Amino acid sequence: MNLGPLEIGGILLLFVLLFGAKKLPDLGSSVGKSIKNFKKGVAEADDKDAAAANVEEARPATEASVPPSTQTSRDVS
């Protein structure tokens, strides 16, 4: 779907008619801030997922990680 100059001009004219020329800079600013916050949230979620994966990989195997069905009576205190 390619937008030509006529279609883009029509969309811009529609925005000016709907929101008014004075409100458009505020609208653009708020949309830009929303996009920035969304990208920041996605990056933080990715960082948390990567950190959780690193913690799981670095955790040494302990007795607690052995399933209870394989423990013997000597292992249970």
PQR file with spaces between the fields and no chain letter, atoms N, CA, C, O and H, PARSE charges and radii, in Angstrom:
ATOM       1  N    MET     1       0.847   -1.173    0.000 -0.4000 1.5000
ATOM       2  CA   MET     1       0.000    0.000    0.000 -0.0000 2.0000
ATOM       3  C    MET     1       0.895    1.239    0.000  0.5500 1.7000
ATOM       4  O    MET     1       1.508    1.574    1.014 -0.5500 1.4000
ATOM       5  N    ASN     2       0.960    1.893   -1.113 -0.4000 1.5000
ATOM       6  CA   ASN     2       1.773    3.094   -1.264 -0.0000 2.0000
ATOM       7  C    ASN     2       0.899    4.334   -1.144  0.5500 1.7000
ATOM       8  O    ASN     2      -0.163    4.432   -1.760 -0.5500 1.4000
ATOM       9  H    ASN     2       0.462    1.621   -1.937  0.4000 1.0000
ATOM      10  N    LEU     3       1.369    5.275   -0.340 -0.4000 1.5000
ATOM      11  CA   LEU     3       0.666    6.541   -0.209 -0.0000 2.0000
ATOM      12  C    LEU     3       1.381    7.584   -1.043  0.5500 1.7000
ATOM      13  O    LEU     3       2.578    7.819   -0.880 -0.5500 1.4000
ATOM      14  H    LEU     3       2.231    5.195    0.160  0.4000 1.0000
ATOM      15  N    GLY     4       0.635    8.203   -1.936 -0.4000 1.5000
ATOM      16  CA   GLY     4       1.204    9.268   -2.751 -0.0000 2.0000
ATOM      17  C    GLY     4       1.059   10.606   -2.055  0.5500 1.7000
ATOM      18  O    GLY     4       0.487   10.690   -0.969 -0.5500 1.4000
ATOM      19  H    GLY     4      -0.337    8.012   -2.069  0.4000 1.0000
ATOM      20  N    PRO     5       1.572   11.645   -2.676 -0.5600 1.5000
ATOM      21  CA   PRO     5       1.504   12.978   -2.077  0.2800 2.0000
ATOM      22  C    PRO     5       0.068   13.475   -1.888  0.5500 1.7000
ATOM      23  O    PRO     5      -0.211   14.201   -0.934 -0.5500 1.4000
ATOM      24  N    LEU     6      -0.830   13.098   -2.772 -0.4000 1.5000
ATOM      25  CA   LEU     6      -2.222   13.522   -2.656 -0.0000 2.0000
ATOM      26  C    LEU     6      -2.889   12.884   -1.438  0.5500 1.7000
ATOM      27  O    LEU     6      -3.630   13.552   -0.718 -0.5500 1.4000
ATOM      28  H    LEU     6      -0.603   12.508   -3.547  0.4000 1.0000
ATOM      29  N    GLU     7      -2.629   11.595   -1.204 -0.4000 1.5000
ATOM      30  CA   GLU     7      -3.207   10.915   -0.047 -0.0000 2.0000
ATOM      31  C    GLU     7      -2.659   11.470    1.268  0.5500 1.7000
ATOM      32  O    GLU     7      -3.408   11.670    2.224 -0.5500 1.4000
ATOM      33  H    GLU     7      -2.026   11.052   -1.790  0.4000 1.0000
ATOM      34  N    ILE     8      -1.349   11.717    1.307 -0.4000 1.5000
ATOM      35  CA   ILE     8      -0.730   12.269    2.514 -0.0000 2.0000
ATOM      36  C    ILE     8      -1.283   13.664    2.792  0.5500 1.7000
ATOM      37  O    ILE     8      -1.566   14.003    3.941 -0.5500 1.4000
ATOM      38  H    ILE     8      -0.741   11.555    0.530  0.4000 1.0000
ATOM      39  N    GLY     9      -1.436   14.468    1.751 -0.4000 1.5000
ATOM      40  CA   GLY     9      -2.018   15.800    1.911 -0.0000 2.0000
ATOM      41  C    GLY     9      -3.449   15.731    2.427  0.5500 1.7000
ATOM      42  O    GLY     9      -3.845   16.537    3.269 -0.5500 1.4000
ATOM      43  H    GLY     9      -1.207   14.193    0.818  0.4000 1.0000
ATOM      44  N    GLY    10      -4.220   14.779    1.932 -0.4000 1.5000
ATOM      45  CA   GLY    10      -5.594   14.615    2.399 -0.0000 2.0000
ATOM      46  C    GLY    10      -5.653   14.205    3.861  0.5500 1.7000
ATOM      47  O    GLY    10      -6.512   14.678    4.606 -0.5500 1.4000
ATOM      48  H    GLY    10      -3.898   14.124    1.248  0.4000 1.0000
ATOM      49  N    ILE    11      -4.752   13.333    4.274 -0.4000 1.5000
ATOM      50  CA   ILE    11      -4.707   12.896    5.675 -0.0000 2.0000
ATOM      51  C    ILE    11      -4.322   14.065    6.577  0.5500 1.7000
ATOM      52  O    ILE    11      -4.915   14.255    7.639 -0.5500 1.4000
ATOM      53  H    ILE    11      -4.054   12.949    3.669  0.4000 1.0000
ATOM      54  N    LEU    12      -3.332   14.847    6.156 -0.4000 1.5000
ATOM      55  CA   LEU    12      -2.917   16.018    6.939 -0.0000 2.0000
ATOM      56  C    LEU    12      -4.052   17.042    7.043  0.5500 1.7000
ATOM      57  O    LEU    12      -4.274   17.614    8.110 -0.5500 1.4000
ATOM      58  H    LEU    12      -2.851   14.693    5.293  0.4000 1.0000
ATOM      59  N    LEU    13      -4.765   17.273    5.943 -0.4000 1.5000
ATOM      60  CA   LEU    13      -5.899   18.180    5.962 -0.0000 2.0000
ATOM      61  C    LEU    13      -6.987   17.687    6.914  0.5500 1.7000
ATOM      62  O    LEU    13      -7.597   18.477    7.634 -0.5500 1.4000
ATOM      63  H    LEU    13      -4.584   16.808    5.076  0.4000 1.0000
ATOM      64  N    LEU    14      -7.219   16.399    6.910 -0.4000 1.5000
ATOM      65  CA   LEU    14      -8.211   15.810    7.820 -0.0000 2.0000
ATOM      66  C    LEU    14      -7.799   16.023    9.278  0.5500 1.7000
ATOM      67  O    LEU    14      -8.643   16.356   10.110 -0.5500 1.4000
ATOM      68  H    LEU    14      -6.723   15.758    6.325  0.4000 1.0000
ATOM      69  N    PHE    15      -6.530   15.838    9.595 -0.4000 1.5000
ATOM      70  CA   PHE    15      -6.051   16.070   10.960 -0.0000 2.0000
ATOM      71  C    PHE    15      -6.214   17.535   11.364  0.5500 1.7000
ATOM      72  O    PHE    15      -6.620   17.832   12.487 -0.5500 1.4000
ATOM      73  H    PHE    15      -5.845   15.568    8.919  0.4000 1.0000
ATOM      74  N    VAL    16      -5.897   18.437   10.455 -0.4000 1.5000
ATOM      75  CA   VAL    16      -6.032   19.859   10.769 -0.0000 2.0000
ATOM      76  C    VAL    16      -7.494   20.208   11.018  0.5500 1.7000
ATOM      77  O    VAL    16      -7.804   20.978   11.928 -0.5500 1.4000
ATOM      78  H    VAL    16      -5.567   18.196    9.543  0.4000 1.0000
ATOM      79  N    LEU    17      -8.390   19.650   10.218 -0.4000 1.5000
ATOM      80  CA   LEU    17      -9.814   19.926   10.408 -0.0000 2.0000
ATOM      81  C    LEU    17     -10.348   19.319   11.703  0.5500 1.7000
ATOM      82  O    LEU    17     -11.170   19.937   12.381 -0.5500 1.4000
ATOM      83  H    LEU    17      -8.138   19.025    9.478  0.4000 1.0000
ATOM      84  N    LEU    18      -9.895   18.128   12.050 -0.4000 1.5000
ATOM      85  CA   LEU    18     -10.393   17.464   13.252 -0.0000 2.0000
ATOM      86  C    LEU    18      -9.835   18.067   14.539  0.5500 1.7000
ATOM      87  O    LEU    18     -10.576   18.280   15.498 -0.5500 1.4000
ATOM      88  H    LEU    18      -9.228   17.627   11.500  0.4000 1.0000
ATOM      89  N    PHE    19      -8.549   18.339   14.560 -0.4000 1.5000
ATOM      90  CA   PHE    19      -7.902   18.739   15.804 -0.0000 2.0000
ATOM      91  C    PHE    19      -7.582   20.227   15.875  0.5500 1.7000
ATOM      92  O    PHE    19      -7.388   20.754   16.970 -0.5500 1.4000
ATOM      93  H    PHE    19      -7.947   18.166   13.781  0.4000 1.0000
ATOM      94  N    GLY    20      -7.525   20.898   14.773 -0.4000 1.5000
ATOM      95  CA   GLY    20      -7.159   22.308   14.772 -0.0000 2.0000
ATOM      96  C    GLY    20      -5.658   22.470   14.704  0.5500 1.7000
ATOM      97  O    GLY    20      -4.908   21.617   15.179 -0.5500 1.4000
ATOM      98  H    GLY    20      -7.683   20.469   13.883  0.4000 1.0000
ATOM      99  N    ALA    21      -5.223   23.562   14.113 -0.4000 1.5000
ATOM     100  CA   ALA    21      -3.795   23.784   13.899 -0.0000 2.0000
ATOM     101  C    ALA    21      -3.048   23.973   15.213  0.5500 1.7000
ATOM     102  O    ALA    21      -1.872   23.618   15.301 -0.5500 1.4000
ATOM     103  H    ALA    21      -5.832   24.255   13.726  0.4000 1.0000
ATOM     104  N    LYS    22      -3.701   24.525   16.239 -0.4000 1.5000
ATOM     105  CA   LYS    22      -3.028   24.777   17.514 -0.0000 2.0000
ATOM     106  C    LYS    22      -2.804   23.502   18.312  0.5500 1.7000
ATOM     107  O    LYS    22      -1.868   23.433   19.109 -0.5500 1.4000
ATOM     108  H    LYS    22      -4.656   24.813   16.168  0.4000 1.0000
ATOM     109  N    LYS    23      -3.636   22.504   18.116 -0.4000 1.5000
ATOM     110  CA   LYS    23      -3.534   21.262   18.902 -0.0000 2.0000
ATOM     111  C    LYS    23      -2.577   20.239   18.289  0.5500 1.7000
ATOM     112  O    LYS    23      -2.133   19.325   18.985 -0.5500 1.4000
ATOM     113  H    LYS    23      -4.397   22.560   17.469  0.4000 1.0000
ATOM     114  N    LEU    24      -2.255   20.372   17.017 -0.4000 1.5000
ATOM     115  CA   LEU    24      -1.415   19.373   16.346 -0.0000 2.0000
ATOM     116  C    LEU    24      -0.021   19.227   16.955  0.5500 1.7000
ATOM     117  O    LEU    24       0.429   18.091   17.103 -0.5500 1.4000
ATOM     118  H    LEU    24      -2.615   21.114   16.452  0.4000 1.0000
ATOM     119  N    PRO    25       0.692   20.289   17.318 -0.5600 1.5000
ATOM     120  CA   PRO    25       2.007   20.091   17.945  0.2800 2.0000
ATOM     121  C    PRO    25       1.908   19.340   19.269  0.5500 1.7000
ATOM     122  O    PRO    25       2.753   18.497   19.570 -0.5500 1.4000
ATOM     123  N    ASP    26       0.882   19.641   20.059 -0.4000 1.5000
ATOM     124  CA   ASP    26       0.689   18.923   21.327 -0.0000 2.0000
ATOM     125  C    ASP    26       0.364   17.457   21.076  0.5500 1.7000
ATOM     126  O    ASP    26       0.849   16.575   21.785 -0.5500 1.4000
ATOM     127  H    ASP    26       0.195   20.326   19.815  0.4000 1.0000
ATOM     128  N    LEU    27      -0.454   17.205   20.069 -0.4000 1.5000
ATOM     129  CA   LEU    27      -0.810   15.833   19.718 -0.0000 2.0000
ATOM     130  C    LEU    27       0.418   15.048   19.261  0.5500 1.7000
ATOM     131  O    LEU    27       0.614   13.902   19.665 -0.5500 1.4000
ATOM     132  H    LEU    27      -0.847   17.922   19.493  0.4000 1.0000
ATOM     133  N    GLY    28       1.235   15.663   18.426 -0.4000 1.5000
ATOM     134  CA   GLY    28       2.465   15.011   17.960 -0.0000 2.0000
ATOM     135  C    GLY    28       3.430   14.743   19.095  0.5500 1.7000
ATOM     136  O    GLY    28       4.073   13.694   19.138 -0.5500 1.4000
ATOM     137  H    GLY    28       1.076   16.594   18.098  0.4000 1.0000
ATOM     138  N    SER    29       3.533   15.685   20.010 -0.4000 1.5000
ATOM     139  CA   SER    29       4.420   15.517   21.161 -0.0000 2.0000
ATOM     140  C    SER    29       3.962   14.370   22.050  0.5500 1.7000
ATOM     141  O    SER    29       4.776   13.562   22.498 -0.5500 1.4000
ATOM     142  H    SER    29       3.011   16.538   19.975  0.4000 1.0000
ATOM     143  N    SER    30       2.662   14.298   22.303 -0.4000 1.5000
ATOM     144  CA   SER    30       2.158   13.228   23.168 -0.0000 2.0000
ATOM     145  C    SER    30       2.294   11.857   22.503  0.5500 1.7000
ATOM     146  O    SER    30       2.561   10.865   23.181 -0.5500 1.4000
ATOM     147  H    SER    30       2.001   14.954   21.939  0.4000 1.0000
ATOM     148  N    VAL    31       2.115   11.794   21.192 -0.4000 1.5000
ATOM     149  CA   VAL    31       2.305   10.526   20.483 -0.0000 2.0000
ATOM     150  C    VAL    31       3.778   10.115   20.542  0.5500 1.7000
ATOM     151  O    VAL    31       4.082    8.939   20.742 -0.5500 1.4000
ATOM     152  H    VAL    31       1.898   12.599   20.641  0.4000 1.0000
ATOM     153  N    GLY    32       4.678   11.057   20.371 -0.4000 1.5000
ATOM     154  CA   GLY    32       6.111   10.761   20.449 -0.0000 2.0000
ATOM     155  C    GLY    32       6.516   10.266   21.826  0.5500 1.7000
ATOM     156  O    GLY    32       7.296    9.321   21.942 -0.5500 1.4000
ATOM     157  H    GLY    32       4.431   12.012   20.208  0.4000 1.0000
ATOM     158  N    LYS    33       5.991   10.897   22.875 -0.4000 1.5000
ATOM     159  CA   LYS    33       6.286   10.463   24.238 -0.0000 2.0000
ATOM     160  C    LYS    33       5.732    9.067   24.504  0.5500 1.7000
ATOM     161  O    LYS    33       6.372    8.252   25.168 -0.5500 1.4000
ATOM     162  H    LYS    33       5.357   11.665   22.781  0.4000 1.0000
ATOM     163  N    SER    34       4.538    8.799   23.980 -0.4000 1.5000
ATOM     164  CA   SER    34       3.945    7.474   24.162 -0.0000 2.0000
ATOM     165  C    SER    34       4.787    6.390   23.505  0.5500 1.7000
ATOM     166  O    SER    34       4.996    5.325   24.085 -0.5500 1.4000
ATOM     167  H    SER    34       4.018    9.461   23.441  0.4000 1.0000
ATOM     168  N    ILE    35       5.263    6.656   22.310 -0.4000 1.5000
ATOM     169  CA   ILE    35       6.110    5.689   21.600 -0.0000 2.0000
ATOM     170  C    ILE    35       7.414    5.466   22.355  0.5500 1.7000
ATOM     171  O    ILE    35       7.883    4.334   22.475 -0.5500 1.4000
ATOM     172  H    ILE    35       5.093    7.521   21.838  0.4000 1.0000
ATOM     173  N    LYS    36       8.000    6.553   22.865 -0.4000 1.5000
ATOM     174  CA   LYS    36       9.246    6.450   23.624 -0.0000 2.0000
ATOM     175  C    LYS    36       9.054    5.613   24.884  0.5500 1.7000
ATOM     176  O    LYS    36       9.885    4.760   25.195 -0.5500 1.4000
ATOM     177  H    LYS    36       7.619    7.473   22.768  0.4000 1.0000
ATOM     178  N    ASN    37       7.952    5.854   25.619 -0.4000 1.5000
ATOM     179  CA   ASN    37       7.679    5.081   26.834 -0.0000 2.0000
ATOM     180  C    ASN    37       7.418    3.614   26.516  0.5500 1.7000
ATOM     181  O    ASN    37       7.824    2.733   27.273 -0.5500 1.4000
ATOM     182  H    ASN    37       7.277    6.548   25.367  0.4000 1.0000
ATOM     183  N    PHE    38       6.742    3.345   25.399 -0.4000 1.5000
ATOM     184  CA   PHE    38       6.476    1.964   25.000 -0.0000 2.0000
ATOM     185  C    PHE    38       7.782    1.232   24.694  0.5500 1.7000
ATOM     186  O    PHE    38       7.980    0.102   25.140 -0.5500 1.4000
ATOM     187  H    PHE    38       6.412    4.061   24.783  0.4000 1.0000
ATOM     188  N    LYS    39       8.661    1.865   23.944 -0.4000 1.5000
ATOM     189  CA   LYS    39       9.947    1.248   23.617 -0.0000 2.0000
ATOM     190  C    LYS    39      10.779    1.016   24.872  0.5500 1.7000
ATOM     191  O    LYS    39      11.455   -0.006   24.991 -0.5500 1.4000
ATOM     192  H    LYS    39       8.500    2.783   23.581  0.4000 1.0000
ATOM     193  N    LYS    40      10.733    1.970   25.818 -0.4000 1.5000
ATOM     194  CA   LYS    40      11.457    1.826   27.075 -0.0000 2.0000
ATOM     195  C    LYS    40      10.922    0.642   27.870  0.5500 1.7000
ATOM     196  O    LYS    40      11.695   -0.127   28.442 -0.5500 1.4000
ATOM     197  H    LYS    40      10.184    2.800   25.721  0.4000 1.0000
ATOM     198  N    GLY    41       9.605    0.495   27.907 -0.4000 1.5000
ATOM     199  CA   GLY    41       8.992   -0.634   28.617 -0.0000 2.0000
ATOM     200  C    GLY    41       9.359   -1.972   28.000  0.5500 1.7000
ATOM     201  O    GLY    41       9.625   -2.937   28.717 -0.5500 1.4000
ATOM     202  H    GLY    41       8.977    1.119   27.442  0.4000 1.0000
ATOM     203  N    VAL    42       9.375   -2.035   26.684 -0.4000 1.5000
ATOM     204  CA   VAL    42       9.751   -3.274   25.995 -0.0000 2.0000
ATOM     205  C    VAL    42      11.210   -3.617   26.284  0.5500 1.7000
ATOM     206  O    VAL    42      11.542   -4.779   26.515 -0.5500 1.4000
ATOM     207  H    VAL    42       9.160   -1.252   26.102  0.4000 1.0000
ATOM     208  N    ALA    43      12.077   -2.612   26.270 -0.4000 1.5000
ATOM     209  CA   ALA    43      13.500   -2.845   26.541 -0.0000 2.0000
ATOM     210  C    ALA    43      13.702   -3.325   27.981  0.5500 1.7000
ATOM     211  O    ALA    43      14.513   -4.218   28.225 -0.5500 1.4000
ATOM     212  H    ALA    43      11.807   -1.668   26.082  0.4000 1.0000
ATOM     213  N    GLU    44      12.972   -2.741   28.935 -0.4000 1.5000
ATOM     214  CA   GLU    44      13.086   -3.167   30.333 -0.0000 2.0000
ATOM     215  C    GLU    44      12.593   -4.603   30.506  0.5500 1.7000
ATOM     216  O    GLU    44      13.192   -5.376   31.255 -0.5500 1.4000
ATOM     217  H    GLU    44      12.313   -2.016   28.737  0.4000 1.0000
ATOM     218  N    ALA    45      11.521   -4.961   29.830 -0.4000 1.5000
ATOM     219  CA   ALA    45      11.011   -6.328   29.918 -0.0000 2.0000
ATOM     220  C    ALA    45      12.019   -7.314   29.337  0.5500 1.7000
ATOM     221  O    ALA    45      12.218   -8.395   29.890 -0.5500 1.4000
ATOM     222  H    ALA    45      11.035   -4.334   29.222  0.4000 1.0000
ATOM     223  N    ASP    46      12.652   -6.951   28.231 -0.4000 1.5000
ATOM     224  CA   ASP    46      13.675   -7.814   27.632 -0.0000 2.0000
ATOM     225  C    ASP    46      14.869   -7.971   28.570  0.5500 1.7000
ATOM     226  O    ASP    46      15.426   -9.061   28.699 -0.5500 1.4000
ATOM     227  H    ASP    46      12.490   -6.072   27.781  0.4000 1.0000
ATOM     228  N    ASP    47      15.260   -6.873   29.226 -0.4000 1.5000
ATOM     229  CA   ASP    47      16.385   -6.932   30.174 -0.0000 2.0000
ATOM     230  C    ASP    47      16.053   -7.845   31.346  0.5500 1.7000
ATOM     231  O    ASP    47      16.902   -8.622   31.784 -0.5500 1.4000
ATOM     232  H    ASP    47      14.807   -5.987   29.122  0.4000 1.0000
ATOM     233  N    LYS    48      14.833   -7.762   31.855 -0.4000 1.5000
ATOM     234  CA   LYS    48      14.431   -8.611   32.975 -0.0000 2.0000
ATOM     235  C    LYS    48      14.417  -10.079   32.566  0.5500 1.7000
ATOM     236  O    LYS    48      14.844  -10.944   33.330 -0.5500 1.4000
ATOM     237  H    LYS    48      14.144   -7.131   31.499  0.4000 1.0000
ATOM     238  N    ASP    49      13.921  -10.362   31.349 -0.4000 1.5000
ATOM     239  CA   ASP    49      13.907  -11.735   30.862 -0.0000 2.0000
ATOM     240  C    ASP    49      15.321  -12.281   30.704  0.5500 1.7000
ATOM     241  O    ASP    49      15.590  -13.430   31.055 -0.5500 1.4000
ATOM     242  H    ASP    49      13.574   -9.659   30.729  0.4000 1.0000
ATOM     243  N    ALA    50      16.225  -11.458   30.176 -0.4000 1.5000
ATOM     244  CA   ALA    50      17.611  -11.893   29.993 -0.0000 2.0000
ATOM     245  C    ALA    50      18.284  -12.110   31.342  0.5500 1.7000
ATOM     246  O    ALA    50      19.049  -13.061   31.503 -0.5500 1.4000
ATOM     247  H    ALA    50      16.006  -10.524   29.891  0.4000 1.0000
ATOM     248  N    ALA    51      18.013  -11.247   32.307 -0.4000 1.5000
ATOM     249  CA   ALA    51      18.602  -11.391   33.636 -0.0000 2.0000
ATOM     250  C    ALA    51      18.084  -12.656   34.315  0.5500 1.7000
ATOM     251  O    ALA    51      18.844  -13.364   34.975 -0.5500 1.4000
ATOM     252  H    ALA    51      17.392  -10.474   32.177  0.4000 1.0000
ATOM     253  N    ALA    52      16.804  -12.938   34.156 -0.4000 1.5000
ATOM     254  CA   ALA    52      16.237  -14.147   34.755 -0.0000 2.0000
ATOM     255  C    ALA    52      16.834  -15.400   34.119  0.5500 1.7000
ATOM     256  O    ALA    52      17.078  -16.390   34.810 -0.5500 1.4000
ATOM     257  H    ALA    52      16.186  -12.363   33.619  0.4000 1.0000
ATOM     258  N    ALA    53      17.066  -15.364   32.822 -0.4000 1.5000
ATOM     259  CA   ALA    53      17.677  -16.503   32.139 -0.0000 2.0000
ATOM     260  C    ALA    53      19.112  -16.707   32.609  0.5500 1.7000
ATOM     261  O    ALA    53      19.557  -17.843   32.775 -0.5500 1.4000
ATOM     262  H    ALA    53      16.868  -14.560   32.260  0.4000 1.0000
ATOM     263  N    ASN    54      19.835  -15.618   32.822 -0.4000 1.5000
ATOM     264  CA   ASN    54      21.219  -15.724   33.291 -0.0000 2.0000
ATOM     265  C    ASN    54      21.274  -16.281   34.705  0.5500 1.7000
ATOM     266  O    ASN    54      22.174  -17.059   35.020 -0.5500 1.4000
ATOM     267  H    ASN    54      19.474  -14.695   32.686  0.4000 1.0000
ATOM     268  N    VAL    55      20.344  -15.905   35.554 -0.4000 1.5000
ATOM     269  CA   VAL    55      20.311  -16.405   36.930 -0.0000 2.0000
ATOM     270  C    VAL    55      20.034  -17.902   36.933  0.5500 1.7000
ATOM     271  O    VAL    55      20.653  -18.647   37.692 -0.5500 1.4000
ATOM     272  H    VAL    55      19.613  -15.273   35.298  0.4000 1.0000
ATOM     273  N    GLU    56      19.105  -18.348   36.086 -0.4000 1.5000
ATOM     274  CA   GLU    56      18.779  -19.772   36.028 -0.0000 2.0000
ATOM     275  C    GLU    56      19.960  -20.592   35.519  0.5500 1.7000
ATOM     276  O    GLU    56      20.188  -21.707   35.986 -0.5500 1.4000
ATOM     277  H    GLU    56      18.602  -17.743   35.469  0.4000 1.0000
ATOM     278  N    GLU    57      20.711  -20.046   34.565 -0.4000 1.5000
ATOM     279  CA   GLU    57      21.869  -20.766   34.023 -0.0000 2.0000
ATOM     280  C    GLU    57      23.001  -20.828   35.038  0.5500 1.7000
ATOM     281  O    GLU    57      23.728  -21.820   35.089 -0.5500 1.4000
ATOM     282  H    GLU    57      20.526  -19.140   34.185  0.4000 1.0000
ATOM     283  N    ALA    58      23.160  -19.791   35.840 -0.4000 1.5000
ATOM     284  CA   ALA    58      24.270  -19.719   36.786 -0.0000 2.0000
ATOM     285  C    ALA    58      23.983  -20.477   38.081  0.5500 1.7000
ATOM     286  O    ALA    58      24.907  -20.738   38.851 -0.5500 1.4000
ATOM     287  H    ALA    58      22.569  -18.986   35.799  0.4000 1.0000
ATOM     288  N    ARG    59      22.743  -20.831   38.335 -0.4000 1.5000
ATOM     289  CA   ARG    59      22.380  -21.504   39.577 -0.0000 2.0000
ATOM     290  C    ARG    59      22.962  -22.924   39.572  0.5500 1.7000
ATOM     291  O    ARG    59      22.697  -23.693   38.649 -0.5500 1.4000
ATOM     292  H    ARG    59      21.992  -20.619   37.709  0.4000 1.0000
ATOM     293  N    PRO    60      23.751  -23.276   40.590 -0.5600 1.5000
ATOM     294  CA   PRO    60      24.310  -24.635   40.641  0.2800 2.0000
ATOM     295  C    PRO    60      23.235  -25.651   41.023  0.5500 1.7000
ATOM     296  O    PRO    60      22.240  -25.309   41.664 -0.5500 1.4000
ATOM     297  N    ALA    61      23.445  -26.872   40.630 -0.4000 1.5000
ATOM     298  CA   ALA    61      22.502  -27.942   40.971 -0.0000 2.0000
ATOM     299  C    ALA    61      22.635  -28.246   42.459  0.5500 1.7000
ATOM     300  O    ALA    61      23.740  -28.457   42.957 -0.5500 1.4000
ATOM     301  H    ALA    61      24.253  -27.149   40.109  0.4000 1.0000
ATOM     302  N    THR    62      21.535  -28.268   43.150 -0.4000 1.5000
ATOM     303  CA   THR    62      21.532  -28.546   44.586 -0.0000 2.0000
ATOM     304  C    THR    62      20.575  -29.686   44.858  0.5500 1.7000
ATOM     305  O    THR    62      19.887  -30.170   43.959 -0.5500 1.4000
ATOM     306  H    THR    62      20.637  -28.097   42.745  0.4000 1.0000
ATOM     307  N    GLU    63      20.542  -30.102   46.095 -0.4000 1.5000
ATOM     308  CA   GLU    63      19.620  -31.174   46.466 -0.0000 2.0000
ATOM     309  C    GLU    63      18.178  -30.753   46.260  0.5500 1.7000
ATOM     310  O    GLU    63      17.325  -31.591   45.968 -0.5500 1.4000
ATOM     311  H    GLU    63      21.101  -29.708   46.825  0.4000 1.0000
ATOM     312  N    ALA    64      17.897  -29.485   46.405 -0.4000 1.5000
ATOM     313  CA   ALA    64      16.528  -29.002   46.238 -0.0000 2.0000
ATOM     314  C    ALA    64      16.061  -29.155   44.795  0.5500 1.7000
ATOM     315  O    ALA    64      14.860  -29.232   44.536 -0.5500 1.4000
ATOM     316  H    ALA    64      18.590  -28.804   46.642  0.4000 1.0000
ATOM     317  N    SER    65      17.015  -29.199   43.845 -0.4000 1.5000
ATOM     318  CA   SER    65      16.622  -29.326   42.451 -0.0000 2.0000
ATOM     319  C    SER    65      16.365  -30.777   42.053  0.5500 1.7000
ATOM     320  O    SER    65      15.871  -31.033   40.955 -0.5500 1.4000
ATOM     321  H    SER    65      17.991  -29.136   44.056  0.4000 1.0000
ATOM     322  N    VAL    66      16.691  -31.730   42.927 -0.4000 1.5000
ATOM     323  CA   VAL    66      16.447  -33.134   42.643 -0.0000 2.0000
ATOM     324  C    VAL    66      14.986  -33.429   42.943  0.5500 1.7000
ATOM     325  O    VAL    66      14.503  -33.080   44.020 -0.5500 1.4000
ATOM     326  H    VAL    66      17.093  -31.522   43.819  0.4000 1.0000
ATOM     327  N    PRO    67      14.270  -34.060   42.025 -0.5600 1.5000
ATOM     328  CA   PRO    67      12.867  -34.363   42.280  0.2800 2.0000
ATOM     329  C    PRO    67      12.706  -35.255   43.509  0.5500 1.7000
ATOM     330  O    PRO    67      13.549  -36.119   43.751 -0.5500 1.4000
ATOM     331  N    PRO    68      11.657  -35.068   44.279 -0.5600 1.5000
ATOM     332  CA   PRO    68      11.475  -35.830   45.528  0.2800 2.0000
ATOM     333  C    PRO    68      11.365  -37.340   45.301  0.5500 1.7000
ATOM     334  O    PRO    68      11.699  -38.112   46.200 -0.5500 1.4000
ATOM     335  N    SER    69      10.910  -37.777   44.136 -0.4000 1.5000
ATOM     336  CA   SER    69      10.741  -39.201   43.912 -0.0000 2.0000
ATOM     337  C    SER    69      12.087  -39.930   43.819  0.5500 1.7000
ATOM     338  O    SER    69      12.135  -41.146   44.001 -0.5500 1.4000
ATOM     339  H    SER    69      10.638  -37.150   43.407  0.4000 1.0000
ATOM     340  N    THR    70      13.179  -39.210   43.541 -0.4000 1.5000
ATOM     341  CA   THR    70      14.479  -39.868   43.434 -0.0000 2.0000
ATOM     342  C    THR    70      15.283  -39.795   44.733  0.5500 1.7000
ATOM     343  O    THR    70      16.358  -40.389   44.817 -0.5500 1.4000
ATOM     344  H    THR    70      13.140  -38.222   43.394  0.4000 1.0000
ATOM     345  N    GLN    71      14.792  -39.086   45.739 -0.4000 1.5000
ATOM     346  CA   GLN    71      15.500  -38.994   47.003 -0.0000 2.0000
ATOM     347  C    GLN    71      15.315  -40.281   47.800  0.5500 1.7000
ATOM     348  O    GLN    71      14.263  -40.918   47.747 -0.5500 1.4000
ATOM     349  H    GLN    71      13.918  -38.603   45.671  0.4000 1.0000
ATOM     350  N    THR    72      16.338  -40.642   48.525 -0.4000 1.5000
ATOM     351  CA   THR    72      16.249  -41.819   49.397 -0.0000 2.0000
ATOM     352  C    THR    72      15.951  -41.354   50.809  0.5500 1.7000
ATOM     353  O    THR    72      15.928  -40.152   51.072 -0.5500 1.4000
ATOM     354  H    THR    72      17.193  -40.124   48.568  0.4000 1.0000
ATOM     355  N    SER    73      15.724  -42.277   51.710 -0.4000 1.5000
ATOM     356  CA   SER    73      15.401  -41.923   53.091 -0.0000 2.0000
ATOM     357  C    SER    73      16.609  -41.289   53.764  0.5500 1.7000
ATOM     358  O    SER    73      16.437  -40.517   54.707 -0.5500 1.4000
ATOM     359  H    SER    73      15.743  -43.253   51.496  0.4000 1.0000
ATOM     360  N    ARG    74      17.822  -41.584   53.316 -0.4000 1.5000
ATOM     361  CA   ARG    74      19.015  -40.973   53.909 -0.0000 2.0000
ATOM     362  C    ARG    74      19.122  -39.491   53.533  0.5500 1.7000
ATOM     363  O    ARG    74      19.623  -38.683   54.314 -0.5500 1.4000
ATOM     364  H    ARG    74      17.961  -42.211   52.549  0.4000 1.0000
ATOM     365  N    ASP    75      18.647  -39.140   52.329 -0.4000 1.5000
ATOM     366  CA   ASP    75      18.740  -37.752   51.854 -0.0000 2.0000
ATOM     367  C    ASP    75      17.800  -36.825   52.601  0.5500 1.7000
ATOM     368  O    ASP    75      18.100  -35.641   52.752 -0.5500 1.4000
ATOM     369  H    ASP    75      18.240  -39.797   51.694  0.4000 1.0000
ATOM     370  N    VAL    76      16.685  -37.328   53.066 -0.4000 1.5000
ATOM     371  CA   VAL    76      15.692  -36.505   53.737 -0.0000 2.0000
ATOM     372  C    VAL    76      16.074  -36.360   55.195  0.5500 1.7000
ATOM     373  O    VAL    76      16.273  -37.359   55.887 -0.5500 1.4000
ATOM     374  H    VAL    76      16.441  -38.290   52.943  0.4000 1.0000
ATOM     375  N    SER    77      16.179  -35.140   55.668 -0.4000 1.5000
ATOM     376  CA   SER    77      16.585  -34.894   57.054 -0.0000 2.0000
ATOM     377  C    SER    77      15.392  -34.690   57.932  0.5500 1.7000
ATOM     378  O    SER    77      15.541  -34.469   59.134 -0.5500 1.4000
ATOM     379  H    SER    77      16.018  -34.328   55.106  0.4000 1.0000
